[in-house]
Every structure is written in C-alpha cells, then in structure tokens.
Amino acid sequence: MNNIVAIITALFYLAILFGVAYFAEYRLKKGKSVINNGYVYALSLAVYCTAWTYYGSVGRAATNGLEFLAIYLGPTISAILFWPVLRKIIRICKSQSINSIADLISTRYGKNFSVAVIVTVLCVTGIIPYISLQLKAISNSIHIIANAAEEKTTLSNFLYDDTIYIAIILALFIILFGTRSIDASEKHEGLVAAVAFESVIKLAAFLAAGIFVVYGVFNGFGDVFTRAFNDVTLKNLFQFGSSTSYGTWLGLMMVSLLAVVFLPRQFQVSVVENMNEQHLKKATWLFPLYLLLINIFVLPIALSGKLIFTANNVDADTFVLALPLYFNQNGLSLFVFIGGFSAATSMIIVETIALSTMMSNNIATPLFLRVKKFKSTPNGAISKSIIHIRRVNIFIIIALAYLYDKTIAQNLSLVSIGLVSFVAVAQFAPAAIGGIYWKDASKNGAVASIVVGFIVWFFTLVVPSLVSAGVLSNSIMVNGLWGIGWLKPFSLFGLQGFDSITHATFWSLLFNIIVFVSVSLNSKKSTEEIYQGEIFVDIFKHTLAPSSNVMWKGTANLPDVQTLLENFLGKERAQKLITNYAQRNKISLDTKSADPRLVTFAERILSGIIGSASASIMVSSVIKAEEVKIDEVINILRESQQMIELNKELKKKSTELQKATQQLTQVNEQLKEMDSLKDEFLYTVTHEIRTPITSIRAMAEIVHDNTDMPETQRQQFLGNVIKETERLSHLIKQVLNLERYESGQQRLNMSEFVLNKLINDTVAALHPLANEKSINIQISIPNTMFLIRGDAPLLQQVLQNLLSNAIKFVDDVTGKIKVSVHLNYDEVQVWVEDNGAGIDEAVHELIFDKFFQAKNQTLKKPEGSGLGLAISKKIIEMHGGKIWVENGEVNGSRFIFTIPNS
C-alpha cells in the first residue's frame, strides 16, 4: 500500500468531516441542535483521547506495563467531580461570558489584562508541543501504512512532506467552522458535531484492531496473557510497581486529573461548548465508560506486538497499526489509520480553536485596537478584522506545531510529549480552583504562582527536550545549571528516584501552591478582585441577570456606549441589543447618561468577543469611573444578596399560592363531580325504586278492579307483588349497606375461618339457581386447608354476588362456571370464571361503579340492583385486598379478588 492511498483516504475522511459539520450547521438553521444532547456532549469530551491514547498508550504499555492506566484513572476520578466542580465553572463562565481558561483566571482576579496575557503565553508554550505530537502521529502513520521507512523531513524540503498538506487542510477546516462568529462564547455547532463523530470513529477503529489481534491472531485474552507471562522479558509488565513506582502512579493520576479540565481543548468542549448543565450527569458515567472501552485492548496489543516483533525493529507506538499490516489486513489497516487520524485531527481542531481565541483576545486584538485608525470604525468593521486575526492565529499555531515537530519532537515519544503539556496546564489549577473556592485568593498570588510553576516546568521538562534536540548543552543535565549540582533538571534539589514527569509535577505544583497561598495572604486586593471573588465563590447565590450586579460608579454617555458596541457588532445589531435590554429592564434611553446596568451589559457583550480583560479596558475608555470603596462593594453584594433572598421568598410565596390555587381548583372539581354523582345516584335510585313500585301498583290495581278474576290468576298476581316487594326491599337494603361502607360506619367482624368451607357452602346455596339453567359450577381448590382471617359473612356476600352475576350472563345448558383458589406470596386469590359473552376491556374499571348498568344502556339490562359489584369492591378493600376483572383465555370473563394471608 503506498502513501497515495493513505493520503486519499485521509482526504476522503476529511470530506466526511466537512459533511458532518455542514449537516449540523444546516440542522441548526432549521432550529434543531445536534449538539444539545448529553450523549454528544460526553462524546465531545473524548477529545481527551488523542493520538497519544491511540498510539502512545500502546507504546507506553509495551515498556512500562500497566502504568498507562494511571493516565486514564485520573480523568475517571475527575468525572466524580463534574457535577460539584465543573458545573460551578460552567455556571461562572456562562454568567460572565467567559470563553477560555485565560479569560476565566483573568476575570476572577479583577479582569486583569496582565493575568490574561501571562496565561495565554504560557498556555501556547505548553500546548504547541502537544499539537506537534498529533502531526507527528499523522506523519508516522502515513509512513507505516505505506510500508516506507520514516524519513526525517527537514524544513528545507517541507514541500515533499505529506504532513504539511494535511495540516493546511485542517487549518482551513478550523477556519471554516471555528471562526464564523465574532462572539467566541457562541457554540460551534458543526465543529463539536464533527469532534463527537470522530470520537465514535476512533473508538470503533481501536476496538476493531484489538478484536483482530486478540481473537484473530491469538485465541483470546487468556492466550495473549499466558504467552506473555511465560516470556521472562514481558512478565514484569503485569505487575504494579515493578517497572513503575507508586509515586509515579500517583503523579500521573494527579496530572491527568487536572488536565481533563484545564487543557484548553477540554475547557473548550466541557465548558465553552456546554449547552446544558444537566448534560454533565450523563457525562459523569459515559465519559469513564468511553475511557474504559478504548483502553481494553491496549495491553493485549502491546504484548502481542512484543511477542510478534521480537527483533524490536518496530516502534511500539505504532503496534496498533503495524500488526494488521503485518498480517496483510489492508482494509482493517486503513480503518485503523483513519481511527488514529481521527484521534489526532479532533485534538488539533479543538486545541487550535481554544488557543487562537486566547491569542486573539489577549494579545493580537489589544495590539490591533491600540492603533489609532482602528479605534473607531463604523458598522462593525472591527469584528471582521478580529475574525481575520483569529484566522491568522490558527495558521500561526499550526505552523509553530509543525516547526516544533521537525526540530525537537523527532527525538521524543508520543507519550512523553503529551505529558509535558499535561504538567504545563496543571500550573493553572491552584489559581483557578483556588479562585472559585477561596475568596482571599489574589491577583498577585495567581500571577506569581503561575509564573513560578511554569519556570519549574520549563526547567524540568522543556530544557531536557532542548538538550536532546541539540539546542542546549548536555552539561546542564550532567552538572546542573551554571554548574550547580542541585539544579539538575531530572534531580532538582537532589530529589531522585522519580521519573521525569512525576519529578516535574511534584516540584512545580509544590512551589506553585506555596507561592499562591503565601502571596495571596500577604497582598492587598483591589475592589474589583474582592467583588469578583465574591461572585465566583458564591456563584450559585448570585446567579441572577448580570445587570443586577453592577460594581462601578461614574458617568458614561449613552452614545459612546452605543458607538462602542457598533464598532464590533454593527449599528443595527448593536441598537437592537441595547433597545431590547432597556425594555426588559425598564431603562430609559431618552437621557444622555447611560444607566450603569447598560454599561455592564455592554461589557458583558464585549467579553464574549474580545475577552473580559480587553472588554474591561474598552469600556473604561468611554466612561469616567470613580473609585469604588471596599464598603461600597460590600453594600453592593449585600443588596444583591438581599435581592436574591427576596426573590427566593417571593418565588416561594408564589409557588405556595399556585399550589393553593391548584388544590382549590381540584377540590372544586371534586365537589362538582360529587354533586354530579349525587344527582346521578339519586336519579338512578329513584328510577330503580320506581320500577318495582310501578309494577306493584299496576298488579294491585288489576286485582282490585277485577273482582271476578280466577283464583289461580289472582294468586299469580299476588305472588308477583310479593316478589317485586322483596326486590324493592333488597334494593333499599343494598343502598343502605353501600352508604354504610362509604361512610365508614360498617365495621368488620374479624375471625378465622376456612376458606374451602365458605366456598363450598356458597356454591351449594346457589346450586338450585344454577340447576334451573342446567349450568355446571366446578370447584378447583388445592388439597390444602386455607385458614383465612376476615369477616366471613361479608366475604361470602362477595362470592355470592360474583357467582350470581356469572349464572345470569352464561347461556343455558352450555354455561360453565369455575371457582378456584390460588396462593400468591402473602395473599390468597379467588377466581370466578365463566364462558359467557365476556366484558369489553374498555369498561373493566367502570363495572365496579354504582349503578353502572343503568348508566350504560348499550349493555343488556340484567336483573338486580346494579350495586353488587360496587359493594363487593368496598368489602374487599376493607379487608386490604383488591378485586378486578379479566377476559377469559378463550371467551367469557374472570373475576378475581384477593385476601391478605398474614
């Protein structure tokens, strides 16, 4: 396979990425966001897994065994802190329009421009090597898949280097989907969708490679591990602490835990691109699951490579790609190549966006705005210039990474380069974490700690790289800086026994934290720092509209503020924003003087465009501000807090009032329903009573008026009168019984009885009625005595009602009824089944209502009061049981009631 195939495949894949990004942008225009989804958010966090993970983890496992896991245990542990810590950072950034890690730290410490510049410079310095790592991985993989010996391309013949063209295309992709909007805090829909897509591709490709090696080349995990364990040279790779100290494990876990939040690309996807805080809940378990899946085959692939390439002529970093190629699996090899390409490109895309935003906001744009002719440009022309600046920054970042790759990174492994960047961004942790939890943290403390931490980082990690590249003399490594023995990069102050990464992490963070705490405690803070400290630490108390927290006093002309926004947004958009904001907050625009809330709003808008530090400077240029004293800051915060508490109280009262209104509405509806039921009940009762009375009167009149009626016929009419009288008496009794049950006046006369006997007695009593229709009643009771506690007469009444109904509704001769008992855990079930016409499922619940038959005239009107099932339900419920009806297995119906058996 030649490199043309690899390059064409890579270009085709990039075309697919363009398609995914365009699709996401198209969906957004239709009002449907692809990235507003917890799964997509969690997948975007997997940009943490770069080419270092894809290739470098295998290389590290091949030399250091299980040590590679520490780099993923850190992020897994950090996922536990997503909700309490990362959620707080997200809330802060959204409320303050923060769009980068540099912006976060500078905003916390009084929107200080110097802090923003320092963080930006150090961030670029620390991350450029990491981007170069991805370019190196792309270059290496192209050479491997083309079966070509890797040539160290120099800068003089870079036009013959495949990597440069891939880098240029990536830069164009980032420009196209990462710099569309002037507002850097806006979501990059297409870019994030592409990154999430790449996370799926690289995982699928790595798993495909692992499955092939473990189950295609070997006979499963057991086979791989057994062979490796029997090899003396590989046996130690299975043991914790054999090739790596426990201190190294702890150091790697710590630095990776911090990196998953403070790497610019991680901050971009986890904070800036976050659309909903609730997505963190899904990421808390899905992100660690992703890390687990992508690491399952790392050690098996590493061991397989060591077992197969015994001549050590293949770089362990490339095992994941070299193994499929070795077995002539060209299709799989291309897929694995694309997986590695995805891992590298996703990192380059997001990291470059984050760095270009920082460079633009904190270095390039401020310099640009200081030029006189650019201070006032109408109709938003400045915004176009800022976008161009960001695009130029993207090319600069890619170019610097390429330069580093061709001059220094050639002599370093993938993992070593990545860990250097991890330790670099860890220097932001004390100032950032301390700033959101410690109100006494100061700007001086943050600056001093970051600078000191980076000096130690540079000396302990970057200097050795420069020595390896021949840029600096090797005497620094042997004799120490200036010949001082305790200033050796790998054994600073005489500390030995640690690997270079753990050694650098220990000293840099130790000095960083000590300086941060000591300087903060011994430095005076500005009013802006105090205010921002209060807002950051207690962000969940102060999450109101930013306009309610105004921390400045002075004068500003409304036209000046409006012109300032017009320079960046254009006249139409700026006026629309100001007008809408003024209407929402009832601010008059008829005065020349600008309302303080409007000035704060303008600063917040500009923060999303040029960063909070630059925005603060720009706003300061159009206002005449007076110094705000400490006690005034405290009053502002106190008033803000009082407003929050008042709003909470009002919200609470409003909620209570709403609940009370709902309850009254429900009670009113219940009363209406009860009144309707009462009317219906009275109508039905009078209707049911009138029927036998009318019949009795009619037959009595016939007997009275016909004195010469034959005696036989007279006796028949009198018998019917007696029968209707009994029916009337039974109906009245049923109504009275139901009223007692519903009012709670009826009490159960509890005793223990044998259910078998009660069923037999009830069936025996109804045999004459069944025999009239030639209906067979079958009893099916297990050969067990069921001793039940309950009111036997009332339960017998329930059984009588069910059996009587069954006898009425089944056909003569062919009718069958079955009574059975079933034991179900702590209850006994009694089933009454028949083979009648059955009952429509739509009325299974309704048939237990009072006079249901009278309300459903479509049903055949049977004899009876229509209260039997309603009374039965009340009796069963009084016993703590349930009653319901089901359709029979073939036809008919099955009534079931339960009685607790305890």
Secondary structure as UniProt FT lines:
FT   HELIX           3..29
FT   TURN            30..31
FT   HELIX           38..45
FT   HELIX           46..48
FT   HELIX           52..56
FT   HELIX           57..64
FT   HELIX           65..69
FT   HELIX           70..79
FT   TURN            80..81
FT   HELIX           82..86
FT   HELIX           87..96
FT   HELIX           101..108
FT   TURN            109..110
FT   HELIX           113..145
FT   TURN            146..147
FT   HELIX           155..160
FT   HELIX           162..178
FT   TURN            184..185
FT   HELIX           189..211
FT   HELIX           212..217
FT   HELIX           221..229
FT   TURN            232..234
FT   HELIX           235..238
FT   TURN            240..242
FT   HELIX           246..262
FT   HELIX           264..267
FT   HELIX           268..272
FT   TURN            277..278
FT   HELIX           279..295
FT   TURN            296..297
FT   HELIX           298..308
FT   TURN            310..311
FT   HELIX           316..318
FT   HELIX           319..326
FT   TURN            327..328
FT   HELIX           330..359
FT   HELIX           360..364
FT   HELIX           365..370
FT   HELIX           372..374
FT   TURN            379..380
FT   HELIX           381..407
FT   HELIX           409..411
FT   HELIX           414..426
FT   TURN            427..428
FT   HELIX           429..437
FT   TURN            439..440
FT   HELIX           443..457
FT   HELIX           458..462
FT   HELIX           463..468
FT   TURN            469..470
FT   HELIX           475..479
FT   HELIX           481..483
FT   TURN            485..486
FT   STRAND          487..488
FT   TURN            489..490
FT   STRAND          491..492
FT   TURN            493..494
FT   HELIX           500..521
FT   HELIX           527..537
FT   TURN            538..541
FT   HELIX           546..548
FT   STRAND          553..557
FT   HELIX           558..569
FT   HELIX           571..584
FT   TURN            585..586
FT   HELIX           596..610
FT   HELIX           612..620
FT   TURN            621..622
FT   STRAND          623..626
FT   HELIX           630..705
FT   TURN            707..708
FT   HELIX           711..743
FT   STRAND          751..754
FT   HELIX           755..772
FT   TURN            773..774
FT   STRAND          776..780
FT   STRAND          787..790
FT   HELIX           792..809
FT   TURN            812..814
FT   STRAND          816..824
FT   TURN            825..826
FT   STRAND          827..834
FT   HELIX           841..843
FT   TURN            844..845
FT   HELIX           846..848
FT   TURN            850..851
FT   HELIX           852..855
FT   TURN            857..858
FT   HELIX           868..878
FT   TURN            879..880
FT   STRAND          883..887
FT   STRAND          893..900
//
